[in-house]
């Protein structure tokens, strides 16, 4: 990649320009207002998009992701994704060349917990603002970041959608009425399946029970409402909980 590859082309955002830098790991930091949408797109590099504050709601790889402060979403190169901001969001992004040593840690789309050590490493690299030629400190920060990303624990806020159209119908109905108290027999009947076949198939396609999937859905909705300043008593009622405390107990268990 040539020395002039960091020249911004007309109409490109600065994040596009950053990806053209000769760095194996390039950084980008920015704040976004509530409601901002980064519409469907992909990158030639792997990306870590880390929420320093606020909440991001993302769609990628057939999964809905809630990415609250202290977590990050890893998006492999070439994977189309969309990100919506709930509340004011401050983020730090890393763009990793797939040929970079250690980049295999970025090959799986997943949300990860950003522990204090990793957060400090990312902040330090962003503060250096992509110097070139690459100084030793930036090189070592990049190596440590990739090692820590490989060891980072997965977030429990992924909401995978099943491929089976019968199960997707159930998920769509739940998303439209997340406070519904209907039983699993109702949802199995809606899918045109026996209870046993429905529960087995749902777990095969999502890795979750229907109840676990519904909890994650409700948690994502509650996180989004909280980021936008809604009253949690009203949110709890809308989601079918007897009290704000009951909703918060579920959220603490997941988050």
KOLDO-590612 format. One record per residue: x, y, z of N, C-alpha, C, O in turn; residue in one letter. Coordinates in steps of 0.001 Angstrom, whole numbers, plus 524288, in hexadecimal, padded with zeros to 5 digits. Layout:
N
XYZXYZXYZXYZA
...
//
This chain:
255
8034F7FB5A8000080000800008000080372804D880000806F68054980340X
80281808807FC67805FB80CE37FBA9805A1810FD7FFE8801E681119802F0X
8098D8145D80019809CA8186D804198054E81C4880398803DD81EC480773X
8030381CDE7FEDD7FED88209E7FE107F97181E2A7FEA57F583820997FD50X
7F93A8194B800A97F43681698800FB7F0AB818E0805247EC138177B80568X
7F2BA81C69808747EF6781EB480C7E7ECD3823BE80AAC7EA4F8266480DCDX
7ED6082526805AB7EACD829CB8039C7E4FD828AF803107E37E824C6800B3X
7E1B382C13805387DC1D82B30805197D9F882C337FFA77DB3E830227FD31X
7D6B9828A57FDCD7D43D829567F8B87CF2982C617F9627CCDC82C567FD9BX
7CD5F82F0C7F5397C89A8322C7F59E7C40082ED87F75D7C32382A977F54BX
7C0FD830D17FB3F7BC5282E187FD087BD50829F9801207B997827CF80345X
7C22E828D1802497C362824D1806397C3248272180BA47C47782BAE80C71X
7C16B823EF80F6F7C1A8825A0814DC7C733824C6816D27CA46822058145AX
7C8798272581B447CDB68267F81D617CEC3820D381EED7D33F81F1981ECAX
7CAAE81DE6820667CB9181863821A47CD218155A81CCC7D03C811B281D23X
7CB05816CE818497CCB88145F813607D27C8158C812667D57D8121A810E9X
7D3F781A70813417D96281BF8812507DD158191A815F87E1598178F81460X
7DB7B8185E81AE67DEBD815A181EB37DFF98101E81CD07E44C80E2D81D9DX
7DC3480DA081A537DD018083F818937E0EF807D88141C7E2E78039D812F3X
7E20C80C39811A67E5E680C4780D707EB7080D6A80F587EF1980D9280C3AX
7EC0D80E35814717F13C80F258168C7F49A80A36816377F27B805E7815E9X
7F9C580ABE816457FD368062C815E17FDAE8031C81AFA800737FF2F81B1EX
7FB19804C281F1E7FB7680238824347F8B17FCE88242A7F4977FC49821BDX
7FAFE7F921826E17F85E7F41A827747F3997F48782AE67EFB57F1D782A07X
7F3DF7F7F182EDD7EF6F7F91B832537EEDC7FF05832787F227801C1834AAX
7EAA5800FC8301C7E9A18069C82FFB7E521807DC833AD7E19C804AA83464X
7E53C80C78836017E15180DED839E47DE20812A0838157DFCB815B4834C9X
7D9728130C83A637D5D981740838FC7D2288181C83D937CFDB8145683F78X
7D18181CDF83F697CE1681E0B843CF7CA5E8226C842527CBD08261E83F9BX
7C57F821EC8442E7C19F825E3842D27BCFD82571846827BC1582150848CDX
7BA09829B6847167B51F829B9849F57B09E82A52846237B11F82CE38421AX
7AC23827E2847777A78682803844197A2C582991847527A26E8284D84BF2X
79F2482C48844E679A5282DE18478079662829678477F796B6825CD84454X
792AE829B584B1578E74825E784B4E78BA8825A38460E78A7A829A3843AAX
78AA1820DD84450787BF8201E83F7878B1981FB783A9C7891981E708366EX
79028820C583B0B7938B8205083676793A881AA48349B793FA81704837C0X
79363819F282F7D79371814B482D35797ED8144B8294F798488175182596X
79B4F8108682A3D79F4A80F2A8266279CEB80AC58232279CF68063C824BBX
79AD680C2881E8A797BC8087B81B7A79B10803F78197079FDA80410819DAX
79886800118174379B0D7FB31815BA79FEF7FC278127079FC77FEE180E7BX
7A43E7F9DC814297A9367FA888117B7ACE77F62E813387AB9D7F31E816B2X
7B16C7F5EE810D27B57E7F25A812A07BAC37F50A8121C7BB217F95A81003X
7BED77F276814097C4197F4A2813F77C7E67F0A8811B37C70C7EBF28122CX
7CC157F28380F417D0217EEE380D737D3757ECBD811E67D6697E9038112BX
7D2F97EF1E8168F7D5DB7ED6381B2A7D21B7EB3581F3D7CD6E7EC5381F28X
7D43E7E811822D37D1527E6BA827837D08B7EBBA82AB17D3C67EF4A82A87X
7CC2E7EBEF82D9C7CB257F084830D37C9B07EEEB836617C6B97EB3983735X
7CBD17F1C283A257C9C67F1B883F767C7547F708840567C9FD7FB0583FF5X
7C2407F724841827BFA87FC0E842D17BE357FBB5848927BAEA7F89084A1CX
7C0B37FEF684BB37C07A7FEB4851677BD7180360853827BEC1807DE85268X
7B95B802448568E7B63280663858E87B8B98083285E007B8758057E861F8X
7BB2780CBD85DD87BD6580F008629D7B900810D98662D7B93D8102E86AEFX
7B4FD8132B863D67B052814B9866BB7ABAE81473863037AC558149A85E40X
7A7028140B865387A2588139F862037A12D80E04860727A36D80A5686293X
79DA980D6785CB979BE48084285B0279B838081A855167993D80B95852ABX
79DC08040B852C579D298031484D30799B47FE4F84C6B79A267FA7A84F49X
796447FE8B8488E793287FA13846F6794E37F8A984173794947FBE183DE4X
796B27F3E0840C1799037F25A83BC97964E7ED9183989794247EA5B83C63X
796767ED2883461794A87E87F83195799447E69482E6079B8C7E98682B55X
79A9C7E1A582F1379EFD7DF6082C2579EAB7D97782C7279D747D7458308CX
79FC27D6EC8281A7A00B7D13E8281579B0A7CE91829BB79B3C7CA6682C20X
796797D0E1828807918A7CE83829F3790487CEE982FB278CEC7CC11831A3X
792EE7D26B8327C7923A7D2F88381A7918A7D8B583977793FE7DC2183723X
78E207D9B783D5078D8F7DEED83F78791067DF418444A790F87DBBF84794X
7940D7E37E844B8797C47E412848FF7969C7E90B84C04795EA7ED32849B1X
796667E8A8851277966E7ED3F8548A79C027EDEC8567479E547EA4B85898X
79E277F29A855AB7A39F7F3A2857157A3BA7F85A85ABD7A4907FCC385902X
7A2E07F76885FD37A2FB7FBBC863987A8907FD44864FA7AC4D7FAA886372X
7A9108017F867DF7AE3180353869927B1307FEF286C3E7AF147FC1686F7BX
7B6327FE7C86ACC7B9797FA6B86D127B9A27F574869E87BC267F1A986B78X
7B6FA7F568865747B72B7F0E6861FC7B87F7F2BB85C747B8287F75E85B3BX
7B9FE7EF10859347BB567F04F853D27B94E7EC1C8502F7B8707E7AC851D3X
7B88D7ED7884B4C7B6D37E9C68474E7BB3B7E8EA8436F7BD577ECA18413BX
7BC997E3FC8429F7C0767E28783EBC7BD987E118839B87BA427DDA2839B2X
7BEED7E3C9835777BC777E2D2830637C0BC7E13D82C887C4167E46F82B3DX
7C0AE7DC5D82AAC7C4BE7DAB2826FF7C4907DDC0821DE7C0817DFDC82062X
7C8F27DDF381F3E7C94F7E09881A317C5487DE588166E7C48E7D99A8161CX
7C2A97E1DE813927BEEC7E03480F9A7B97C7DF0C8119C7B5FB7DE1680E76X
7B89C7DF18816B67B3647DDF2818D07B0227E2EC818EF7B1BB7E6D481B3CX
7AB9D7E2C88167C7A8247E74F816787A5AE7E7F581BD97A43E7E42181E61X
7A5357ECD281D8F7A30B7EDEE822B17A0BD7F367822D27A2127F6C381FA6X
79D447F4328268C79AD77F94B8276B79B157FA7182D3A79A5F7F6ED8306FX
79C157FF5D82E9E79C76800E78341C79911805AD835117994C809818322BX
795DE805648393C79280809B583AD57940D80B7D84048795238084A843B4X
794268108F8410F795AE812BA84619790DB813E08496778D278165D8479DX
790FB8120284E4778CC6813158520778F07816768565879242814AE8596DX
78D5481B508568E78FD881F0F859F5794EA820EC8577C7967381F0485358X
7977F8249B859FB79C8382675857EF7A0A48223D858C17A1258201385D05X
7A3898211F854B17A75181CD1854C77ACCE81EE3853A87ADA7821C784FE8X
7B07281D5E856EF7B60081E66855DB7B88881924854C27B8538159885800X
7BAE3818A9850417BD28813A284ECD7C2CE8143484D1C7C4998186C84BA8X
7C58680FDD84D587CACF80F5D84B437CAD380A87847CF7C92A8065384973X
7CCB380B27843087CCDA806D683F517D26F8058483DDF7D5CF808EC83D86X
7D3528008A83D0C7D8457FEB183AF27D72C7FBDD835D47D3677F8E883568X
7DA727FCCA832027DA0B7FA2B82CEF7DF067F70382C227E34F7F92C82BDDX
7DE637F1DD82BC17E2E07EE4C82BB77E36D7EBC2826637DFC27E95B82469X
7E7FD7EC4C824177E92C7E9B181F297E8D17E3CA81FFF7EB537E1C18238EX
7E5BC7E0F481CC87E5347DB4881D857EA547D84D81D387EABC7D3FA81F48X
7EE447DA9181AA87F3527D7E581A407F6D77D8F881EF97FB1A7D6C581F5BX
7F51B7DC4E8228A7F8377DDA1827217F8BF7D8E182AB07F5037D5EE82B60X
7FD617D82082CF47FE2A7D3D38309B7FA697D45B835307FA1D7D87E8379FX
7F7937D0388365D7F3CE7D04E83A9C7EE5C7D1F58390A7EAD27D20983C4CX
7ED9B7D34D834037E8777D5198323F7E4697D0BF8321A7DFC47D1CD83172X
7E61E7CBDB832B57E25D7C78E832C07DEAD7C7FF8376C7DA897C58C83771X
7E01A7CB1783B677DCA07CC0683FD37D7C67CF0683E2E7D3F67CF448411BX
7D7E17D155839797D3957D497837A67D0307D1D18339B7CCBE7D44383150X
7D1117CCD9832B17CE737CA1682E6B7C8CF7C8A982FA67C5DD7C75182C18X
7C7367C8EB834A07C1E27C78A836387BEF57CC67837FA7C0E77CF6A83B2FX
7BA417CD2A835DB7B70C7D190837957B4FC7D06183D087B2627CC6E83DE4X
7B62D7D3D8840AE7B4747D3098460C7B4E47D81E8491B7B7EB7DB97847BAX
7B1D37D87D84D467B2507DCD3850F07B59F7DAF8855817B4F97D69885763X
7B9267DE4C857437BCC37DCD085B6B7BCB47E0E185FC47BB857E57685EE9X
7BE017DF118646D7BEAF7E299868D57C41D7E513868897C8057E254867F9X
7C4557EA34868E97C9537ED04868BB7CAF67EE2D86E597C9217F1EA870C1X
7CE6C7EAEA8705A7D0547EB85875B67D3E77F055876187D5BC7F24B8721AX
7D4E57F23987AD77D7FA7F71487B767DD407F70D878AE7DECD7FB0587674X
7E00E7F29A878C37E51A7F271876207E47C7F3678704A7E7497F69686E05X
7E0C87F09D86DDA7DFE97F1478683D7DE037F6CA8670B7DFA77F9238632EX
7DA8D7F8DF86A5A7D8A07FE378698C7DD1A80224869AA7DD40805C886687X
7E0BA8016386D477E531804EF86D9E7E8BF80496868E67EAC98088C86715X
7E9817FFE0866E97ECC37FF1C862407EA56801C285D7F7ED088045785A77X
7E52F8011485CE37E2788037C8586F7E2BE8096B858D67E3CB80C14854F8X
7E1CC80B8185D857E1FE8112D85E3C7E76D8135285D047E7F28176E85A93X
7EB748108885EB87F0CD8125385DC27F2078125A857EF7F487815FC85605X
7F04D80E5B855177F15080E3584F757EE528128984CAF7F06B8150C84929X
7E9698137184E407E65F8179F84BD37E8E181CF584CC87E8DF8204F84955X
7EB0381DBC851717ED7F822C2852BD7F24F823C984F5E7F3BA8284B84E7CX
7F4D281FA484D7C7F9668205E84A257F7F182232844AE7FB2E82461841DFX
7F2FB821498432B7F0D98237083E4B7F3D4821A68396C7F50B824C9835FCX
7F4F981C9A8392F7F71F81A22834817FC2381CAB832807FC4D81E6982E05X
8003981CE8835B68052781F3C833E1807C781BC482FCA80747816FC82FE2X
80A9281E4682C3C80D9581B658284E8129381E5C82729812568231D8267FX
8170E81BDA826E5817F58163482791816338145182CFF8161781755830BDX
814DE80F6282D56812A380D3483211816CE80CE38365781AAB80A1A835ABX
8162280FA683AB3819F280F5B83EF88195B80A32841F18153B807BE841B1X
81D668088C844B781D308039184795818918033784B52816307FF1184BD2X
817428078684DF6812F78074E851C180DD2805E784F1980AE0802AB85119X
80CB88084484AAD807E68070E847DD807DC8015E84616803D37FEC284647X
80C5C7FF7D8445E80CBF7F9FF842BD80B7E7F65A847498087F7F2A5846AAX
80DBC7F76084BC680CE27F3F3850428074F7F460852578051A7F07885411X
805007F901852367FF897F990853C27FC047F64C8503A7F8667F3B885212X
7FD187F66C84B307F9F77F363847787FA4C7ED92848987F65B7EAD18487FX
7FF167EBB1849AE7FFD27E61F84AD57FCD37E48C84FC17FA407E07D84FDCX
7FD2D7E7C5853CE7FA767E69A858B27F48A7E6B1857FD7F1C77E36F85A31X
7F29D7EA65854F07ECFE7EABC853F77EAFA7E5C4851647E6EE7E3B1852F3X
7EDC57E3DD84D787EC047DF2284ACA7EC347DA6684E697E8CA7D70584E2AX
7F0287DA22851C37F0667D5DD8558F7EBC47D61A859577E9587D21C85A7CX
7EA8E7DAC385B417E6457DB5A85EFB7E0FA7DA6185C677DD737D84085EE3X
7E0627DBE4857857DB7B7DADA854C57DA9F7D4F98541E7D63A7D31085484X
7DED67D22D8531E7DE6D7CC80852967DC9A7C9EC857977DA247C5CB85770X
7DDCA7CC5885C157DC657CA188612B7D76E7CC7B863757D5AB7CACA86799X
7D5237D05E860DA7D0A07D324863077CBD97CF958634B7CADD7CC8585FB8X
7C8EB7D001867877C4347CCD2868217BFBF7CF09864E27BF5D7D3C386414X
7BC667CB8D863097B7FE7CD2C85FD07B3C97CFBD8632B7B2E27CE30867A1X
7B13E7D3AE860F57ACC27D6168636D7A8067D27D862CF7A7AE7CF8B85F07X
7A46E7D2BD8667E79FBE7CF728665079B167D245863EA796A07D0A3864A8X
79C167D68486109797C97D9B385F06796D37D8F485930794357DC29856BEX
798ED7D4BE856F0797D37D39285177792667D13D85104790C67CE2585452X
78F997D2B884CED78A597D0B384C0378A317CE498468B788C77D0EC842C7X
78BA57C9488461678BD87C6C9840ED786657C58883EE07830B7C3A0841C0X
785937C69E839E5780927C5688376B780F17C0358348B784C57BF39831CEX
77D037BCE28352477D217B7D68327B77C567B86D82C9A779EF7BC2B82AC6X
77E677B4AB829B777DB67B4BA82408778657B28882279776307B42781E84X
776537AEE5825827714C7AC698246676D007B0908247576C3F7B3418285FX
76A327B10E820157664E7B53981F95761F97B4AD8239275FAC7B89782527X
760C77AFDB8254275CB97AF0F8293675E6E7B14D82E7875B537B3AB83145X
763607B08882FBF765647B29C834A97661E7B88183467765657BB3C8384BX
7678C7BA7382FD17680D7C02482F35762CE7C2D583000762957C72A83213X
75E987C04882E5A759687C27D82F317585B7C32683506756337C71B836B4X
759E67BF3E838167594D7BF9083DBD75C8B7C41283FEE75AA17C72584318X
7617A7C47383E3D764ED7C89E84027762E37CDFD83EB17632A7D1A2841D1X
760D57CE7F839F175EA97D38083843759F97D50583B957595F7D99483D00X
756987D12A83CDB752117D24B84024753BA7D3CD845A97516B7D74A84807X
757BA7D12D847B7759BE7D28A84CE575C137D80784CE075B507DB068508FX
75EE67D953848BC761457DE888486275D177E2BD8481575DD67E70F84A0EX
758A77E17B84599754667E53D84529751637E5CD84A4574F1E7E9E984B4EX
7515C7E1AC84D7B74E917E1C38527D751FF7DF43856A8750C77DAFD8587DX
7564A7E1D78583775A197DF7085BC2757F87DE668613675A427DB5986423X
7539D7E0E4862A1751577DFFF867C374D677DB8F867E174AF67DA9986BE8X
74CC17D8DB86387748E57D4A68633A74A197D05B8672C74E997CECF867DDX
745FC7CE74869C07469B7CA3686D78744D07C50386B4B743DD7C15986E42X
744577C4A28662D742797BFC9863C37464D7BB52864BE74B057BC248652AX
744397B6AE865157474E7B2198667D74A2F7AFEF861C8749247B16785D53X
74DCB7AC73862D9750CF7A9FE85EAE74D4A7A6C485B2174E777A61C85684X
748F47A4BB85D40745497A1C6859F9742DD7A54C855D6741FA7A39D8516BX
741CB7AA278573F73FB67ADDB8536A7439D7AEB784EF9742307AEA084A62X
748967AF8C8506B74C837B0BE84C6C74DA57ABF58490D74E977AC7E8445EX
74D907A74784B5C74E417A28A8484B749D97A1EE8445B74AC27A07583FDEX
745027A314846117408C7A2B58428A740FF7A6B283E2673FB77A584839AAX
742D07AB6B83F67743887AF6C83B697476E7AD9A8374B746D57AEBF832AAX
74B6F7AAC28390674F607A8BD8356074D8B7A3D28328C750277A1F482EF8X
7490B7A1BA8342B7471479CEF831B874A3F7982E8333A74AFC794A283010X
74C23798148381674F7F793DC839DB74D9F791E783F2774AD7794A3841F8X
74F3178D208407574E2978B3C845B9751AF78E2C84987755AB79061847FFX
7502D78E2B84E7775355790D585271758E778EB48528175CA6791B5852C2X
75975789958524775EA47873185283761EB7889F84DC77667D78A0484E4CX
75F9278848849267627B7899F8445F763F478F65844587683A790DA842B0X
7605A792A584632761547984184644765E579997849DA7697179C6D84848X
765D77979284EA7769FC798E18525A76F47796E18507C7733D7998B8510EX
76F547922B84E407744378FFB84C59776597932A847C777AF87947E8479AX
772EC794608441A774997974783F737765479CD3840D377A2579ECF83EACX
7738479F4884465774E47A4A1845DC77A4E7A4C88484877D6B7A83F8471AX
77B6B7A10A84BA7780927A0E584E1E784CF79FA884A23789177A1D384A71X
783B379C398466C7878879AE98426A7890579FB283F3378D927A05283DC7X
785467A30F83E0B7863B7A77983A81788377AC6083D3E78AB27AFAE83AC9X
787257ACE08424A788B47B1AB8450578C957B0BE8497078F337B46084B30X
78CF47ABD584B40790347AABF84FCE78DA37AC57854DF790277AC3B858F8X
788AE7ADD4854B6785D57AFBB859477808A7AD0C859AB77E647AB39855C6X
77E787ACD685E73778FE7AB6585F1E775AC7B00F85D78777A97B46885CFBX
770A47AF2A85C9E76D3B7B38985B5076D2C7B78E85FC076D437BC4385EC6X
76D067B5A8864A976D147B94186919772177BC6A8695A771F57C11686A7FX
776877B9E88684A77B807BCB08684177BBD7C0B2863ED77DD37C4F8864A5X
779967BF5185F65779757C2FE85AF2776147C7B685C4F777837CC2985B30X
771957C6B285EBD76E077CAF286026770857CE858644576FD07D34586414X
7736B7CC47867F8776217CF8086BD877A087D3218693C77A677D7B786AA0X
77CEF7D11986577780C67D46E862C677E107D8B285FA577FDE7DD2685F80X
779B87D75385D25776B17DB3E85A48774EE7DF9585DF8775997E43385CCFX
772B27DE1786260770C87E1F786621775457E5338685A774B07E9E486937X
779B57E2B98694477E317E59586B4C7801B7E99D8675C781697EE00868D7X
780497E82F8625D781E87EBEB85E5A77E2C7F08B85E2477FD87F50985DC7X
779137EF6985E5E775357F3A185E35775CE7F72B862EE775937FBF28626DX
776947F4DC86788777207F7ED86C5177C147FB3C86C3677BFF7FFBD86DE5X
7805F7F91286A457853B7FC0C869E77848E800BF8664A786658050986774X
781E67FFE3861E6781028042885E3377D9780862860AD77EA980D0886019X
77976806BF863717760180A89865F9778E780D8E86A38778358124886AC1X
77C2780AD486D3C77F2080D6987160782E38116D86F2178379815B287144X
785748100A86AC97892F813A88685D786838189A8667E788FA81CB686616X
78174818388655877E9081CC28636B77B8381F85867B57786382304866A4X
77C7481DE986C9F77A44820B287104774AB81F618725E772278226287529X
7729881AFC8707F76D3F8197C871C776CE7817AB87777770C3815DC879B1X
7684D81829879C5767698166887F23767388107987F3F7642E80E1587C63X
76A7780E118828C76AE78086988295765FD805C2884B2764FA8013A88372X
762EF80883887DE75DF580649889A775A5D8053B884FF757E280120884ABX
75A208090288169756D68086B87CCF759058043F879247561480147876C4X
75E2E8040F878B5760A4800168755E75F767FAA88778475E267F71D8748AX
75FE97F9FA87C9475ED47F4EB87F04759407F33287DE87584C7EEAB87C97X
7559E7F6C887E6F750267F57E87D6D74F5A7F3DA877C074C917F015876ABX
751C97F6AE874267514B7F57686E9A753917F01A86D49751C77ED7A869ADX
757917EE838704C75A2C7E99386F37757FB7E5078726375A0F7E0B287230X
753CF7E6008754C751377E1B9877FD7534B7E07387D5E7524F7DC3087F5EX
7562E7E41487FCE758457E32D8850B754D77E5E9889167529D7EA0D88817X
7547D7E37A88DA87512B7E59A891C6753667EA9C894107507D7EDD389624X
758857EB4F893B375AF57EFEB8960E760117F12B893497623D7EDF489072X
761EB7F5E989432767097F7798922476B527F3F98945276F077F2AB8918CX
76AD97F2718994576ED87EF2A89BBC76F3A7E9D589907773837E7C389856X
76ACC7E7A68978576AD37E293894D276DA97E2FB88F97770BA7DF8D88E31X
76CA17E72388CC176F547E7FB887CC7752C7E8A8888AA778547E66B885D0X
7769D7EBB488C9077C1F7ECB188D9677F067E7D488F4B783A67E73F88E1BX
77C697E4548920D77EDC7DF6989391780427DC2F88EB9784837D9F788E62X
77C9A7DBF688AFA77DA87D929886227822E7DBA7883317858B7D8E288128X
7824F7E0D7882F2786637E39B8802078BB67E2C3882A678F9D7E21387FEDX
78BE27E2D1887E3790DE7E1E388A8E792E97DC6C8897B7979F7DB9A888FBX
78F567D8B388923790EC7D35A888077937D7D2EA882A9797357CFF0881FBX
791877D5DA87EDD7939A7D5928798B7983F7D936878B979C157D7CC87632X
797D67DDEA87AE379BE97E1CF879F57A0117E15787E1B7A3E07E44787E0CX
//
